[in-house]
Amino acid sequence: MSSLPLVRRRGLVIALLGALLAGLLLLVPTPGAPAADPTGRVRGNIFGTTGGTPLKLKMLIFKGDWTYLSARNVFGSAYSIALPAGNYHLQFVDKRPTYDVRKFAPTDVFVKVRSGATVAKDVRMRKGAAITGTVLAGGKPGAKARVVAANPNEQSFETLANDKGQFAIGGLPAGSYSVFTYDHRKQFVGKSSYIRNLGAGKFANLRIALPKRAGGLLVDLYAGGKPLQGTTFATAISRRTGQFWTSKVRQGSVSFQGLFPGRYRIVVPDVGRWFGRTGSVKNGVVRPGRTAFGSFRLTQRGGAFTGKIVREDGGMPMGGATVRLFDSSGATVSETTTSSTGYFLVGGRLRTQSGMTLVAFNSFDANYDRISREGLSIQLNQDKSLGTLVMPRAKTSARR
């Protein structure tokens, strides 16, 4: 199974959770929209010894702020890509399988692309470190156990053990690693292993034992006073070991199996208009061989502005009008269009703030001027009505 580095937000576990909650562990994130047509080019040589076989890499393209854009395959000892002017990170990942201990570690390069110019940037692939070992689950070979190696530098890698419980994770950047192991049958668990200062091209061998009987946890999720609606992923974190499990939320509940005994925290991301949070699971004490039944509540809902837009002449509802909301800095934070009856709800995910401006206009009818409401404020858990807004007739042709 191939593995890709994974950018995290807050420390090792929280960073991994960001991807897990999106259902994207060790996968490329959703691409962002291209900023503009290509105006410059980046070319370079790729150095790395593979014993005579051509290099087979995947190149991941990120903006300068690490927003993911796209990916493409690279075959051979050189690469070329056309990009709009701007700053970019190019990340080169060896496509050999994770269990290949000859695999290169991922390599990043930073480039500044200028319009009408070519940037030359060579890439040097370096041999990765490797973690090998054997998994025993309940004293027997841990066939198909999932083994995840994660470091403090925003990267994680995983593989599956073979039928004898043997595994290998190659292509690791030098550094320290926490190794989490998950029984395929979800019957046994154990504490994580820690490898300190694993050097480039070096090997570490582990004998991993999962001796404890696992338990389960079923959590009912609530948003305010009602069951949580919508589909997402939630993650349970063992307070004792730091190990985490991710599962899909279905019909307001989420079930975790194969858990280490003890107390748990849960991470629930934003869902609909409700802001996610991390906290303790009420009654969430897992015991060996048993399922615990707990609950967790989201308490903060995003604010929104509501209203109705009508025409000045006759007071008829204006459907299809654009309603745009700006924050105090002038940045657009939300946009919607009115319904056929003129009603709108804009925002929905607003945190407490003031100094906002709402602008409404009809791009398809120049007979009406835009309207504006300034100095607006909103709070969490609030739907603030702006009442009926009258769109005036234009005295002259208006540009929009």
Buried (B, 14 or more C-beta within 10 A) or exposed (E): EBBBBBBBEEEBBBBBBBBBBBEBBBEBBEEEEEEEEEBBBBBBEBEBEBEEEEBEBBBBBBBEEEBBBBBEEBEEBEBEBEBBBBEBBBBBBBBBBBBBBBBBBBBBBEBBBEEEEEBEBEBEBBBBBBBBBBBBBBEEBBBBBBBBBBBEEBBBBBBBBBEEBBBBBBBBBBBEBBBBBBBBBBBBBBBBBEBEEBEEBBEBEBEBBBEBBBBBBBBBBBBEEEEBEEEBBBBBBBBEBBBBBBBEBEEBBBBBBBBBBBBBBBBBBBBBBBBBBBEEBEEBBBEEEEBBBBBBBBEBBBBBBBBBBBBBEEEEBBBBBBBBBBBEEEEEBBEBBBBEEBEBBBBBBBEEBEEBBBBBBBEEBBEBBBBEBEEBEBEBBBBBEBEEBBBEEBEEEBEE
